[in-house]
Structure formats: C-alpha cells, structure tokens
Amino acid sequence: QVQLVESGGGLVQPGGSLRLSCAASGFTLDYYDIGWFRQAPGKEREGVSCISSSDGSTYYADSVKGRFTISRDNAKNTVYLQMNSLKPEDTAVYYCATHLARGVCKLLLHLRIPIDYWGQGTQVTVSS
C-alpha cells in the first residue's frame, strides 16, 4: 500500500523555522520525483518545491526561493522541507505528493501532470 505521511507542522512566529517531513511507505521514494505543495484558506493549491529522483536537482516556487530547502534521506525513505525566515503568508496546509515518474519536477511543481499520491497534509501557521 502506497502512502505518504507528512509531519512537522505547527505554529511558529514570523522569522522562525520549521522542518517538514514526508515519509513514504509502499514504494521507494528515491525512484520518483517528489513535490511539496501548499494550500491556504480560500486559495488554490500551489507547488512549493520539488526534488528530482534522477539527479537530485531541486526546484522552488519564486515565493520561497532562498528560504526553503528540499532534501531527501534515502535510508529513511523520507523527503524534508526546511523552511526558514517564515512569513505569515506561508501559512497553509502543506502536502507532499508524487506522480510516480522521473524527470517531471517542472511539470509536477506547476501541477501540470496528475498526482498519483497525496499525503494527508500538515498545518503550518506563521503568526505572532
């Protein structure tokens, strides 16, 4: 059974940091490109970051470049999203997801290909 489980969300003050985790089961995560997405209340879901399975290349939305870092620990079958310098506008439910393919990060990040599996999401709230 394929499953993605996010964790690490919470309440943080502006300027603070959080590290989200996306643990995979039922498949080997490093075989496929994995993306992070977020959805704020009243807004559409948007791509945040993606890590390529083929060469480890990373991709980011302009709104998070320089603040967020995506990484992968193959031994733990887990992808991480390190979020620094958090802003109130980063408040959203964060999801990890995959299309179960390689070399599709640019399409995945912009949701231009169907998602095969979503995690259940983890809430991130940035507020003082």
N, C-alpha and C positions, 0 to 999 in steps of 0.2 A: 504494500500500500504506500503510494507516494504521498508524502506530507512535508509541508514547510511550516515551521513554528518560529514566530518572532518573539523576542523578549528584549527587555532593557529600556522600555519606555518609562516615562514618569513626568513629574513636574520639576522644572528647572527654571532658575532665574535668567533673565536676558544676560548674554555673555557667557553663560555656563556651557557645560559639555555633557553629552550622553553617548554611550556606545550601544547600538542596537545589534542584536544577533539574529541570524536566520539559520536555524538548524534543519537539515534535510534528513529525511528517512525514506527508505524505499528506492532510492537511486543515489548514484554517486554524483555529488554536486559539481565536482570539477570537470565533469564531462560536458556541461552545458553553461551557457551564459546565464547569469543571474542578475536580476534588476531589483532596485529598491524604488518604491513608489509612495506617494502620499496623497491623502485626500483631506482637505479642510472642510469644515461645515459649509454647505452651500456652494461648494466648488467642485469642479471635475477632478478626477484622479489624474495625477501628473507623474511623469518619470523624474526621479531624483538622481539615480546613478546606476551604472551597470558595469559588471566585470566580465571580461571575455574569458572563456574557457580555453581558447586556443593559444593565446599568448599573454594572458594576464593584463591586457590593456584595460584601462579604466575610462569611463565616460561620466560626465556630470552635467546636470542642468546648470545654466548660467547663474541661476539664483543661489546655488550652493557651492560653486567653484571657489577653491581656496579655503573653504570652511569645513567641508565634509570629505571624508576619505573612505573609500570602499576597499575591503581586503577579503582574503579567503584563507582559511586554515583547512587544508585538505585532510589532515589527520583527524580533525574533529568534524569534517563534513559540514562546515559552518561558514557562512559569509557574514561579515561585520560591516556596520556603517558607523564610523566615528564622526560625531557631529560636534564641532567646536563653534565658539562665538555665536551661539544660538540667538535667534531673534524671535519676537512674538509672532511674526509671520511664518515661522517654521512650525507653528502649532498645527497638528494634523494627526490622523491615524496613518501610521507607516506600515507598508506591506512589502514583503519580498515576493518575487514571482519568477517564473521561468517559462520559456517557450519550448524547452527540451530540444534545443538546437545550438549549433556553434556558429560564431561569426555573425550574430544577428543583433549585437548590442545597440547599434544605431537605430535599428527598427524597433527594438524592444523598448528602448528609452522613450521613444515618442509614441509608444502604443500603436504602432503601425502593423503589428502582427498579433495574432490571437495569443492569449495567455493560456498555457496548459494547466498550470497550477498556481494558485494564490495561497499565501499564508492567511491567518485569521486577523492579522494586524495587531499593532501595539500603539497605544496612545502616547503622543508626545505633546506636552503643554509647556509653553515658554511664557512665563508670567512672573511679575514681581508681586 
